[in-house]
Amino acid sequence: MSAHHDQSEPHGSMRDYVIGFVLSVILTAIPFWLVMNRPFDAPTTAIIIMAFAAVQMIVHMVYFLHMSPKTDGGWTLTSLIFTLIIVGIMMAGSLWVMHHLNTNMMPAPQDVRQLP
């Protein structure tokens, strides 16, 4: 007996997958070229690569995960936004704690000379 599954969720067409793939390759090749040829200094290159990574995440969410405001009545996008907010809070809190640990736990320069 064979089971037939009807899914009402929207699936991407071959055209969408090809567009997503081509954009992903381009968004990977450009940062690779930047690293190999070093047209900019290291901090600028790092910022550009992070920007390309953010754009590539959006391309993957739209073309491969089919996330849009219309999907599931907007709940998929709402859960993504909630997740990003929580991750942002966790990262900011972690950086805040580490900065204050460094500030409060490191000895002052004049105290370092007195260490054994």
For each residue, the residues with C-beta under 8 A, 3 or more apart:
1:
2:
3:
4:
5:
6:
7: 11
8:
9: 66 71
10: 66 71
11: 7 66
12: 16 17 20 63 64 66
13: 16 17
14: 17 18
15: 18 19
16: 12 13 19 20 63
17: 12 13 14 20 21 63 64
18: 14 15 21 22
19: 15 16 22 23 63
20: 12 16 17 23 24 59 60 62 63 64
21: 17 18 24 25
22: 18 19 25 26
23: 19 20 26 27 56 59 63
24: 20 21 27 28 56 59 60
25: 21 22 28 29
26: 22 23 29 30
27: 23 24 30 31 52 55 56 59
28: 24 25 31 32 56
29: 25 26 32 33
30: 26 27 33 34 52
31: 27 28 34 35 48 49 52 53
32: 28 29 35 36
33: 29 30 36 37
34: 30 31 37 38 39 40 45 48 49
35: 31 32 38 45 49
36: 32 33
37: 33 34
38: 34 35 45
39: 34
40: 34 44 45 48
41: 44 45
42: 45 46
43: 46 47
44: 40 41 47 48
45: 34 35 38 40 41 42 48 49
46: 42 43 49 50
47: 43 44 50 51
48: 31 34 40 44 45 51 52
49: 31 34 35 45 46 52 53
50: 46 47 53 54
51: 47 48 54 55
52: 27 30 31 48 49 55 56
53: 31 49 50 56 57
54: 50 51 57 58
55: 27 51 52 58 59
56: 23 24 27 28 52 53 59 60
57: 53 54 60 61
58: 54 55 61 62
59: 20 23 24 27 55 56 62 63
60: 20 24 56 57 63 64 65
61: 57 58 64 65 67 80
62: 20 58 59 65 66 67 68
63: 12 16 17 19 20 23 59 60 66
64: 12 17 20 60 61
65: 60 61 62
66: 9 10 11 12 62 63 71
67: 61 62 71 76 77 80
68: 62 71 77
69: 74 77
70: 73 74
71: 9 10 66 67 68 74 76 77
72: 75 76
73: 70
74: 69 70 71 77 78
75: 72 78 79
76: 67 71 72 79 80
77: 67 68 69 71 74 80 81
78: 74 75 81 82
79: 75 76 82 83
80: 61 67 76 77 83 84
81: 77 78 84 85
82: 78 79 85 86
83: 79 80 86 87
84: 80 81 87 88
85: 81 82 88 89
86: 82 83 89 90
87: 83 84 90 91
88: 84 85 91 92
89: 85 86 92 93
90: 86 87 93 94
91: 87 88 94 95
92: 88 89 95 96
93: 89 90 96 97
94: 90 91 97 98
95: 91 92 98 99
96: 92 93 99 100
97: 93 94 100 101
98: 94 95 101 102
99: 95 96 102 103
100: 96 97 103 104
101: 97 98 104 105
102: 98 99 105 106
103: 99 100 106
104: 100 101
105: 101 102
106: 102 103
107: 111 112 115
108: 111 112
109: 112 113
110: 113 114
111: 107 108 114 115
112: 107 108 109 115
113: 109 110
114: 110 111
115: 107 111 112
116:
